[in-house]
Amino acid sequence: MKKNKYYTVEKIKIPSTGRDIKVLIVKPVKNAKPKDKTPGIVWLHGGGYATGMPEMIYFTRALSLVKKYGAVLVVPDYRLSTEAPYPAALEDCYSALKYLKNHTDELGVNSSQLMVGGESAGGGLTAALCIYARDKKEVNIAFQMPLYPMLDDRDTESSRDNHAQVWNTKRNHKAWKMYLGELYGKEVPSYAAPARETDYSNLPPAYTFVGDIEPFYCETLTYIENLKKAGIEACVDVYEDWFHAYDLYHPLKKITKKAIANFEKEFVHATKNYFAKQER
């Protein structure tokens, strides 16, 4: 177990479809933990569905939710597309969500405040997991934080002919082809590409932010708009001239600090206002 004055990190194995997966459990130290049970968050790393690892949590937005606000994180090492295409990653993420639900007392988590979040492909998996969980009716999610999410396997106005830094059209096409496997170019389910969803009712409230020059700009705005049209509380902050994952590359810039503050403000708002009671 890793421990410092703010949090502890425990590596465990949990069962998933056809195998066990590694999961990081990130918890606040006792003196940082709130008196009442805290929100539990499944946080999903980015990497285009093809790269990345749960240890990326150490430099993403989620760690501050533990250090400052006492949240508990469940961070799965979901299968990458280089190992297995869709639906492997989603199955692993859902296993992590069910683990969180089934261990709320052990983790000190409020069972009515199970949340999901992630960056990039992790944001795409966040949206997919919310749709999947809604349809499965086994776990109720209170809030979603799909940051600059990878949602649409089809070209949009912003992902077509995009040559911005970090992520561009060429990389996007390659990543979707790897993730979808035999489904690529065919009828793709919304559990794989959430932008294809047609029913946005009964999904959790959402917050996200995105840059206006990155490929996922249009699909992020469309996702939030579709949620709002379905009567779901949802909002997005847009930052000018931000390429993909700008906040991770330039965390000390003034505008990034503003984005982080806005993100944390929305999280605090969610902890006070959004609850989803578990039915069983």
N, C-alpha and C positions, 0 to 999 in steps of 0.2 A: 504494500500500500504506500502510495506517495502522499506526503502530508506537508503543509506549510501553515502559516498562521491564518490563512483565509479558507482553505478547503482541503479535503482529502480526495484522493482518486484511487478507486479499487477496480482491479481488472477481474472480471468473472466470465464464466461461460454460461450461455443459456441455450435451450433447444430452439432450433428453427426448422424450416422444411428440409428434411434430409440430412441435417448436420447440426452441430453446435456452432454458435458464433461468439466471438469475443465482444464484450460490452464494457465500457468504462462507466462507472458510477461516480459522479462528482457531487460531493456533499459539502455544505458549509461546516466549518468547525463549530463546536458547541456554543461558544460565546457569540457567534455570528448568526446562530439559528433563531428565527422568530419564535415567540411563545406558542403560537398556534401552528398547526400543520401548514406546510408551505406548498406552492405549486411544484408539480413534477413535470419536467420537460424532456421529451425525446428530441435530441438535437442531431441533425443529419449533415455530415460533411459534404463539401462540394468536390468537384473534380471531373465534371462532364460524364458522370456515371462510370468512368473508366479508370480514374486515378483517385488518390486521396486516402486518408486514414482517420480514425477517430481521434488520434492525438492532435489533429489540427484544431481541436477545441481550445487549445492553449492560446491561440492568437485570433480567435473569432469573437463575435459579439456575445456569445452565450456565457463565457466565463464570468463576465461582470454580473450576470444575473445570479450567480452563486455568491460571488464575493461581496456584492453590494446589497443584494436583496434576499439572500438566503434560499434561493431555489435549489432544487435537486435535479441534476441532469442524468439522463440515461443515453449513452452515445454508442450506437452499434457499429461494429465493423462489418457493414453489409457487403455482400458479394458484389464485386465490380464486374463490369461487362467483359473485361478481359478474361474473367473466369467463367461467367455465366450471364447470358443476356436476360432481359425482362422475362419472367417476373421475379427473378431471384432476389434482386435488391429490395423490392417492395415486400416480399415475403419476410425477409430478415428484419426490415423496419417494423412491420406489423408484429412480429414476434417480440421486438423490444417494447412496443407499445403495450402489448398484453402483459409482458413481464412487469412493466410499471404499474398497470392497473392491479395486478395480482399481488403486488408487494408494497402497496401504499403505506400500510402500517409500519412495516419493517424499515421503510425509507423515510418515514416521517412526512409523508406527502398527503395533501388534501385530495381525496379521490374525486372531488367535484371540480378540481382544477388541474386536469391533465392537459398539457399543451404540447405542440409540435412546432419545430422550427428548423431552419437550415439555410445555407447559402448555395446559390447556383443550382447544381444538380440536387443538392440537399434541399433546396427550396422547391424544386420540382417534385421530389419525393415527399416533401411536406404536404403539398397540395394533393398529390396522388393518395397519400395515406389518409388524409381527411375524407376524400371521396370514398375510398375503400372501407374505412371504418364506419362511415355513415351507412353504407349499403350492407355491411356485415351485421351491424346492430349488436356488436359485442362490447365495444368501448366507445364512450362519448367523450369527444374532445372539446375543451372549453375555448381554446384560442389557437390561432395559427400564425406563424411568423415566417413566411416564405420569402427570404431576402433575395432580390434580383434573381427570381427563379427561372429555371430551364424547363419550360412548359410545353412548347410546341415543336413537333418534328417537322412541321411545314414552314416554309419561308414566310416571314412577315415583312412589313415595310422596313423595319429596323434590322432584321437579321439577314435580309437579302443584300448582297454586295457590301457587306460590312467589313472594314479593314482596320477596326480600332485595335488598341493594344489588348493583350492578354487573351481575349476570345474574339473570334471572327467567324465569318461564314464558312470558310473551309474547315475549321476545327469543329464547328457546330454540326455540319453535315456528317463528318467522320464519326463524331461521338454518337449521334443519333443512330447511325447505321450499325455501330457496334452494340448499342444498348438494345435496339429493337430486334436485331438478328433477322430471323426469317420473316418477321412482320414488316420490315422496312419496305416502304413503297406500297404497302397493302392497307387493309382496313385496320387501323390502330386503335386499341381501346383507350379510354380516358384514364384508366389505371396506369397506363404506360406514358401517355402524353396528356396531361390534365387539361390542356387547352381544347381538347376534343370533347370535353364534357358538355352536355346540353342541359342538364338539370343541376342548378346551383343552390337549390333550396336545402334548408336544414344542414348547411355546412357551418363550421365555426366562424366567428368573427375573425377578421384578419388585419394585420398591419405588415407593410413592406416598404422598402425604399429601393430606388433604382437610378442609374445614370441615364442621361438622354442620348448618349452616343454609343451605347453598347447594344449588342444584338438582342438582348431580352427586354429592351425598353417597351416595345409595343405589346408583347404578350403579357407582360406584367400589368400594364395599364388595362388591358382587355380583361384579364382575370379579375382584377379588383372591380371593374365596372360590371362584370357579369354577376359577381357576388352582390353588389349593391342593387342591381335590378331584381335580384331574387329576395330582397329585403334583409340581406345580411349586412351588419355593420362592418365596413371595410374601408381602409384608407391607404394611400401611398404617398410618399414624399419623393419628389423628383429632383435630382441634383444635376446642374448644368455642367457639361463637358466632363462628366465622369465616365471613364471606361469601366469594363467589367471588374468587379471586386475592388474598386478604387479604395474603399475604406480599409481593406487589408494591406494594400500596398503603401498607403499614405495615412497611417493612423494618427499622426501628430499634427496634420494640417488643421487649420482653424475650421474649415468647412466639414472635415471629417468629425471633429469633436462635436460640432453642432448636430451632425447626423446621428452620432452615438447617443447624444443627450436626448434627441427626439425619439430614438428607438427605445431607450430605457424609460422615457416618459410614457410611451404607449404600453410598455410592459406593465408598469405600475398601474396604469389605468385598467388594464385587463385583469390584474390581480384583485382589483376592487369591484369590478363590474361583471366579469364573465365567469359563469359557473355552468357545469354540465354534470348533473347527477348521474351516477352509474346505476343502471337498471338491475344489474345482477352481477 
